[in-house]
Amino acid sequence: QVQLVESGGGLVQAGGSLRLSCAASGRTFSSYAMGWFRQAPGKEREFVAAIRWGGGSTLYADSVKGRFTISRDNAKNTVFLQMASLKPEDTAVYYCAAGPTIQAIESLYWYWGQGTQVTVSS
C-alpha cells in the first residue's frame, strides 16, 4: 500500500513558476513509476508527466513539454513537478499517482493522492 500527499499548489501569475511535491508513505516507493495528472473544471483528468522508478526515463504530455519537469528523490520518498512558464490553461487540480510502469494511461495507476489546486491568473 502506498499513500500519496501532494503539496505546493497555489495561485501564480501567467509566466510564473511553481513546484509541486508528492510525498509517499511505504517502503516500496522506489519500485513504482510515478505520474502527475491534472483535472480542470468541467474537463476530464489528463496525463501531465511520468517518471520511471529509477528516475532514468520520463514521459510528458505535449502540452507541457519543455515547460514542466518531473523528478524524484527515492531517498525522501518524494516526486516533484517543476512547472515553469505557466499559462492560465494550466489551471487545474494536480494529482500524483503510483503504478507499475511509466505510462500515460490513468486507469493503470494503482494509488492516487488527494490533489492540490494550481491556479494561474492572466
Solvent accessible surface area in square Angstrom, and as a share of the most:
residue,aa,sasa,rsa
1,Q,165,0.73
2,V,5,0.03
3,Q,119,0.53
4,L,10,0.05
5,V,88,0.50
6,E,7,0.03
7,S,59,0.38
8,G,36,0.35
9,G,29,0.28
10,G,29,0.28
11,L,132,0.66
12,V,23,0.13
13,Q,136,0.61
14,A,49,0.38
15,G,56,0.54
16,G,21,0.21
17,S,60,0.39
18,L,35,0.17
19,R,130,0.48
20,L,0,0.00
21,S,25,0.16
22,C,0,0.00
23,A,53,0.41
24,A,12,0.09
25,S,52,0.34
26,G,33,0.31
27,R,242,0.88
28,T,74,0.43
29,F,1,0.00
30,S,48,0.31
31,S,67,0.43
32,Y,26,0.10
33,A,2,0.02
34,M,0,0.00
35,G,0,0.00
36,W,0,0.00
37,F,2,0.01
38,R,16,0.06
39,Q,68,0.30
40,A,24,0.19
41,P,113,0.71
42,G,91,0.88
43,K,140,0.59
44,E,152,0.68
45,R,67,0.24
46,E,80,0.36
47,F,27,0.11
48,V,1,0.00
49,A,0,0.00
50,A,0,0.00
51,I,5,0.03
52,R,99,0.36
53,W,127,0.44
54,G,43,0.41
55,G,29,0.28
56,G,73,0.70
57,S,46,0.30
58,T,60,0.35
59,L,71,0.35
60,Y,46,0.18
61,A,21,0.16
62,D,123,0.64
63,S,64,0.41
64,V,0,0.00
65,K,120,0.51
66,G,83,0.80
67,R,36,0.13
68,F,6,0.02
69,T,75,0.44
70,I,5,0.03
71,S,48,0.31
72,R,33,0.12
73,D,43,0.22
74,N,50,0.26
75,A,101,0.79
76,K,145,0.61
77,N,42,0.22
78,T,16,0.09
79,V,0,0.00
80,F,34,0.14
81,L,0,0.00
82,Q,71,0.32
83,M,0,0.00
84,A,36,0.28
85,S,60,0.39
86,L,2,0.01
87,K,83,0.35
88,P,56,0.35
89,E,121,0.54
90,D,1,0.00
91,T,31,0.18
92,A,1,0.01
93,V,43,0.25
94,Y,0,0.00
95,Y,36,0.14
96,C,0,0.00
97,A,0,0.00
98,A,0,0.00
99,G,0,0.00
100,P,58,0.37
101,T,78,0.46
102,I,50,0.25
103,Q,23,0.10
104,A,44,0.34
105,I,99,0.50
106,E,59,0.27
107,S,93,0.60
108,L,85,0.42
109,Y,10,0.04
110,W,147,0.52
111,Y,46,0.17
112,W,74,0.26
113,G,10,0.10
114,Q,112,0.50
115,G,12,0.12
116,T,19,0.11
117,Q,84,0.37
118,V,0,0.00
119,T,48,0.28
120,V,8,0.04
121,S,42,0.27
122,S,130,0.84
